[in-house]
Amino acid sequence: MKKIGIFYGSTTGTTAEVARRIAKVLGVADADIHDVTESAPSQVAPYDVLVLGTSTWGDGELQDGWMDFADGLEELTLKGKDVALFGCGDESMTDTFCSGVGELYARLQATGARFIAPFNTIGYTFEHSKAKPDDALEAVGLLLDEVNHPELTAPRIASWCTLILNQEK
């Protein structure tokens, strides 16, 4: 079984809570859940699968805590690692919904990581997100709206975690 590490950035605590919920579904121990503001990028080394979570701020930027951590990740070779992305946002921000996830995806392209678990956007209501290419049906990861649709979070986490676990087979 592949070793999974969860790394998140959270300003209000929502993404931190979602990270813990994802960990529970994936069977990830508390010791393998990391706040990026209290972690070094080198801490990704022992993991085969990286589950990376961010919220979106401003005009679609990564959560502030991710800035230095993402800079460090960009310097690493992540070849051989699977990366699954998730993010929290507010669909009423229709032009930037969960764009922080897309920012993270773009920044990690050159690392050699293999991105897994894209997520279908059917049932979402937003016009644009950097996390979903305009011509795609799927976002590059799991997008969640705990502001307007908290009732959809648990079933979406369950579906997405199944995608991650199926990658291990």
N, C-alpha and C positions, 0 to 999 in steps of 0.2 A: 504494500500500500504506500502511496506517495505521501510525503510529509507536507502538510498544508500550513502556511503562515498567513495571518491576516494583518494587514497594515492599513491604518485609516488616519484621516485627518478630520477633526470635528471641532467646530467653534461653539455650537449651541448644545452639543451632546447627542443630537439626533443620529448622526452618522456613527458615533461610538455605540449607541444602543443597537442600531441595525447591524453593526459588525458583530456584536455579541449574539444577536439572534441568528445570524448566518453561521457563526461558530457552533452554536448549539445544533443546528441542522446538519452541519458537516462533521460533527464530532471532534471539533478542534478544542484543545485544552486552553484554559485561560492564559497559560504561559506563552502560548503561540499567537496571542492577540496583541498587537503593538500599536501604540499611538505614535505617529511619525514625529511628533514634537519631542518625544522622549526616546527616540531610537536613532541608530546610525544606519545608513544604507547597507553597510556590510552585514547587518543582522539578517538580511534575506538569504545569505549563503546556505544555511542548512536546509532550506525548503525547496521542494520540487515544484510546488504549486504556490503561487503568490496571489492572494485575494486582496486587491487594493481598492480602498474606498475613499471617496471624497465628496464633499458638498460643493456647491457652485455659488460663487459670490460675484457681486458687481455686474459687469457686462459679460459674464460667462467664464470667469476665471476659476482656477483651482482654489481650494480652501488655503488660506495663508500658511498653515502648518506644513503643507506639502512642498513649498517652494525650495527650501534647502535640501529636503529629502529627495525630491525629484531630480534636482541638480546632481546629487550624488549617485542616484540610480542610473542616470544617463551616462555616467562615467564607467559603469560596470558592464561586464559581458554577462548577459542573462541567457545565453544560448543553453538550451536544455531545460529551461524552466518554462512552465506554463503560467500564464498570467490571466486572471479573471478580474474584470473591473466592475465596480458598482458605485452608484452615487445617489445622493439625495438632492432633491430640488423642489421647485414649486412650479407646477404646470401653468399657473397664471402668468409666469414669466415666459411667454410663448416663443420668444426669439432666442432664449438662452437656456432653456430647461436642461438641467444636468450637463451643461457644456463642459464643466470641470472634468467629467469622465472623458470627454473627447480630447481635452487638453492633455490629460495624463496619457492617453492612448498615443497621441501624436508625439509626445516627448519620448516615449519608450520604444518607438519604432526601430531605432538604430541599435538597440541593445541585443538583438538576436532572440528575444523572448518570443514564445509562441502564444498568441492570444487565443483564449478559449472562451466558451460560453457567451456568445453574442445572444441578445435577447430580443424577441419579437416586440414590436411597438404597437400591435393591434390593441385597441382599447385605451390608448393614451391620447391626450388632446394637447398638442403643441404644434407650432409651426416650424420651428427650426431648433436643432441642437447640434453642437459639434460632435456629440456622441453618436449621431446617426447621419451617415452620409445621405445626401438628398435622394439618391436613386436606390437606396437600400430599404428593405422591409425591417431589418433588424438594427438595433443599436449595438455598439461595440461591447456593451455590458448591460447589467441590470440597472434600470433607472427607476427610482422610487420617489413618490410624492407623499410624505407623511403629513403635509399641511392639508391637502384637499382630498386625498384618497388613502388614509391609513388602513382602511378595511381591505385594500388590495395588497398591502405589503406582505403579509404572511403567505398567501398563495403564490405570489410572485417569487418570494425567497425560496419557497419549496420547489417550484418549477426550475428556477435557476440553479439551485444547489444540485438538483438531479442531473443537470447538464454537466456540472463540474465533476460529480462523482462518476458519471458515465465515461468521462475522458480517461479515468484511471484504468479502465478495463482494456 
